Amino acid sequence: MKRIFPILGVLTAILLIYALYQALVAAPTERTMGDVQRIFYYHVPSAIIGFMLFFINFGASVYYLIKRNPAADIVALVTAEVGVVFLTVNLVTGPIWARPVWGIWWTWDMRLTSTLVLWLIYVSYLFLRRFSSSGETPLLAAALAVLGALTVPFVYFSIWFFRTQHPQPVMGSGGSIDPRMLHALFINWLAFSCFAFLVCWSRYRLEKLQREVDHAHALESLMDPRGSTR
């Protein structure tokens, strides 16, 4: 598996370069918004990947609650970390896109507010994992992850349920999109998905190794006579 990683890394780098070309050069300029619309090729895939990682986090958390499997707990932690990064990209690129188009950086409509709430839930999840040393921390985090995952569908469907500043999606709601734009969107989603997979893989291996080292140190402390209480 270690030999596959560098190959996948090179292929992902090539795909990311091609995705950049598609977003900035090959895709046509949108008539109304101009070049600022090209943020679309980063704003949308980052949200999709973040949601995908949160659903994986949900599945791993539920599995951990049932089986108490340490590997599932690591998967839940890793996907939450990387998912927060991608959702942060989504929240940052949104206002950059909105300012020249809407004339405002932010508005407290349902889509934007619910996305921010989702981000805060998973940031809280990471704070819990980072700063709590209780043995029950993985269980509490798994329960919080379930709450966060239930928020994801609400964020997605909020533009159908409420009147929002955020536009309706161009796909699946009667809208249309230039095939070249759709191709650029798909390539960027694929490239970022591969990148997210590699980051999750690296982070999983690192976290697993860290836990093995911590476990070995704990056993060593128990077996060391100098550490025993008299």
C-alpha positions as CSV (number, residue, x, y, z in Angstrom):
1,M,0.0,0.0,0.0
2,K,2.9,2.4,0.7
3,R,4.1,2.1,-2.9
4,I,0.6,3.0,-4.3
5,F,0.5,6.2,-2.4
6,P,3.2,8.1,-4.3
7,I,1.6,7.0,-7.6
8,L,-1.8,8.2,-6.5
9,G,-0.2,11.4,-5.3
10,V,1.3,12.1,-8.8
11,L,-1.9,11.2,-10.6
12,T,-3.9,13.5,-8.2
13,A,-1.4,16.4,-8.8
14,I,-1.8,16.0,-12.6
15,L,-5.6,15.9,-12.2
16,L,-5.5,19.0,-10.0
17,I,-3.5,20.9,-12.6
18,Y,-6.0,19.8,-15.3
19,A,-8.9,20.8,-13.1
20,L,-7.3,24.3,-12.7
21,Y,-7.0,24.6,-16.4
22,Q,-10.6,23.6,-16.9
23,A,-11.8,26.1,-14.3
24,L,-9.8,29.1,-15.3
25,V,-9.3,28.6,-19.1
26,A,-11.5,25.9,-20.7
27,A,-14.8,26.8,-19.1
28,P,-16.6,29.7,-20.8
29,T,-17.0,33.0,-19.0
30,E,-20.5,33.5,-17.5
31,R,-22.3,36.3,-19.3
32,T,-23.8,38.0,-16.3
33,M,-21.2,37.6,-13.5
34,G,-18.1,37.4,-15.6
35,D,-14.9,35.8,-14.3
36,V,-15.9,35.9,-10.7
37,Q,-18.3,33.0,-11.4
38,R,-15.2,30.7,-11.8
39,I,-15.2,30.5,-8.0
40,F,-18.2,28.1,-8.7
41,Y,-15.7,25.4,-9.6
42,Y,-14.2,25.5,-6.1
43,H,-17.2,26.6,-4.0
44,V,-19.6,23.8,-5.1
45,P,-17.1,20.8,-5.0
46,S,-15.8,21.8,-1.6
47,A,-19.4,21.7,-0.2
48,I,-20.1,18.4,-1.9
49,I,-16.9,16.8,-0.6
50,G,-17.5,18.2,2.9
51,F,-21.0,16.7,3.0
52,M,-19.7,13.3,1.7
53,L,-17.0,13.2,4.4
54,F,-19.6,14.1,7.1
55,F,-21.8,11.2,5.9
56,I,-18.7,8.9,6.2
57,N,-18.1,10.3,9.6
58,F,-21.8,9.5,10.5
59,G,-21.4,5.9,9.3
60,A,-18.2,5.4,11.1
61,S,-19.6,7.0,14.3
62,V,-22.7,4.7,14.2
63,Y,-20.5,1.7,13.7
64,Y,-18.3,2.7,16.6
65,L,-21.4,3.1,18.8
66,I,-22.5,-0.4,18.0
67,K,-19.1,-2.3,17.8
68,R,-16.7,0.0,19.7
69,N,-14.3,-0.5,16.8
70,P,-11.1,1.7,17.2
71,A,-10.6,1.8,13.4
72,A,-14.1,3.2,13.0
73,D,-13.3,5.9,15.6
74,I,-10.2,6.9,13.7
75,V,-12.1,7.1,10.4
76,A,-14.7,9.3,12.1
77,L,-12.1,11.6,13.5
78,V,-10.2,11.9,10.2
79,T,-13.2,12.5,8.0
80,A,-14.5,15.2,10.4
81,E,-11.1,17.0,10.3
82,V,-10.9,17.0,6.5
83,G,-14.6,17.7,6.1
84,V,-14.2,20.8,8.2
85,V,-11.4,22.0,6.0
86,F,-13.5,21.6,2.8
87,L,-16.5,23.3,4.4
88,T,-14.3,26.1,5.5
89,V,-13.2,26.6,1.8
90,N,-16.9,26.6,0.9
91,L,-17.7,29.3,3.6
92,V,-14.7,31.5,2.5
93,T,-15.3,31.3,-1.2
94,G,-19.1,32.0,-0.8
95,P,-18.7,35.6,0.4
96,I,-15.9,36.3,-2.1
97,W,-18.3,35.3,-4.8
98,A,-21.3,37.1,-3.2
99,R,-19.7,40.5,-2.8
100,P,-19.4,41.5,-6.5
101,V,-22.6,39.6,-7.4
102,W,-25.0,40.4,-4.5
103,G,-23.3,43.6,-3.3
104,I,-22.9,42.0,0.2
105,W,-20.4,39.7,1.9
106,W,-23.0,37.8,4.0
107,T,-26.7,37.6,4.6
108,W,-28.4,35.6,7.4
109,D,-30.6,33.5,5.1
110,M,-31.4,29.9,5.8
111,R,-28.8,28.3,3.5
112,L,-25.9,30.4,4.7
113,T,-26.9,30.3,8.4
114,S,-27.5,26.5,8.4
115,T,-24.1,26.0,6.7
116,L,-22.4,28.0,9.4
117,V,-24.2,26.1,12.1
118,L,-23.1,22.8,10.5
119,W,-19.5,24.1,10.4
120,L,-19.8,25.0,14.1
121,I,-21.1,21.6,15.1
122,Y,-18.1,19.8,13.5
123,V,-15.7,22.4,14.9
124,S,-17.2,21.6,18.3
125,Y,-16.7,17.9,17.5
126,L,-13.0,18.5,16.8
127,F,-12.6,20.6,20.0
128,L,-14.2,17.8,22.0
129,R,-11.8,15.2,20.5
130,R,-8.8,17.5,21.0
131,F,-9.3,18.8,24.5
132,S,-11.3,16.1,26.4
133,S,-9.2,13.3,28.0
134,S,-12.2,11.4,29.3
135,G,-12.6,7.7,28.3
136,E,-16.1,8.5,27.2
137,T,-14.9,11.1,24.7
138,P,-15.3,8.9,21.6
139,L,-18.9,8.0,22.6
140,L,-19.8,11.7,23.1
141,A,-18.1,12.6,19.9
142,A,-20.0,9.9,18.0
143,A,-23.3,11.2,19.4
144,L,-22.4,14.7,18.3
145,A,-21.5,13.4,14.8
146,V,-25.0,11.9,14.5
147,L,-26.5,15.3,15.2
148,G,-24.2,17.0,12.7
149,A,-25.0,14.4,10.0
150,L,-28.8,15.1,10.5
151,T,-28.1,18.8,9.8
152,V,-26.5,18.1,6.3
153,P,-29.8,17.3,4.5
154,F,-31.4,20.3,6.1
155,V,-28.6,22.5,4.7
156,Y,-29.0,21.0,1.3
157,F,-32.8,21.3,1.0
158,S,-33.1,24.6,2.8
159,I,-33.2,26.5,-0.5
160,W,-36.4,24.5,-1.4
161,F,-38.1,25.0,1.9
162,F,-37.3,28.7,2.5
163,R,-36.9,31.8,0.4
164,T,-33.2,32.5,0.5
165,Q,-30.7,34.8,-1.1
166,H,-28.8,31.8,-2.3
167,P,-29.8,30.8,-5.9
168,Q,-31.4,27.5,-6.7
169,P,-29.1,24.8,-8.1
170,V,-28.7,24.8,-11.8
171,M,-29.0,21.0,-11.9
172,G,-32.1,19.2,-10.9
173,S,-34.3,22.3,-10.5
174,G,-35.2,23.2,-14.0
175,G,-32.1,25.3,-14.6
176,S,-29.5,24.8,-17.3
177,I,-25.7,24.9,-17.4
178,D,-23.3,25.0,-20.3
179,P,-21.8,21.5,-20.9
180,R,-18.3,22.9,-20.7
181,M,-19.1,24.4,-17.3
182,L,-20.5,21.1,-16.2
183,H,-17.4,19.3,-17.4
184,A,-15.1,21.7,-15.5
185,L,-17.3,21.2,-12.4
186,F,-17.1,17.5,-12.6
187,I,-13.3,17.5,-13.2
188,N,-12.7,19.7,-10.2
189,W,-15.0,17.6,-8.0
190,L,-13.1,14.5,-9.1
191,A,-9.7,16.1,-8.5
192,F,-10.6,17.4,-5.0
193,S,-12.2,14.1,-4.1
194,C,-8.9,12.3,-4.9
195,F,-7.0,14.9,-2.9
196,A,-9.4,14.5,0.0
197,F,-8.9,10.7,-0.1
198,L,-5.1,11.0,0.0
199,V,-5.3,13.5,2.9
200,C,-7.7,11.2,4.8
201,W,-5.4,8.2,4.1
202,S,-2.3,10.0,5.4
203,R,-4.1,11.3,8.4
204,Y,-5.6,7.8,9.2
205,R,-2.1,6.2,9.1
206,L,-0.7,9.0,11.3
207,E,-3.5,8.8,13.8
208,K,-3.3,5.0,14.0
209,L,0.5,5.2,14.5
210,Q,0.1,7.8,17.2
211,R,-2.5,5.7,19.1
212,E,-0.1,2.6,18.9
213,V,2.7,4.7,20.3
214,D,0.5,6.1,23.1
215,H,-0.7,2.5,23.9
216,A,2.9,1.3,24.0
217,H,3.9,4.1,26.4
218,A,1.0,3.3,28.6
219,L,2.0,-0.3,28.8
220,E,5.6,0.6,29.5
221,S,4.6,2.8,32.3
222,L,2.5,0.1,33.9
223,M,5.3,-2.5,33.6
224,D,8.0,-0.1,34.9
225,P,8.6,-0.9,38.6
226,R,9.8,2.7,39.2
227,G,6.3,3.9,38.2
228,S,4.5,1.6,40.7
229,T,3.0,3.1,43.9
230,R,4.5,2.0,47.2
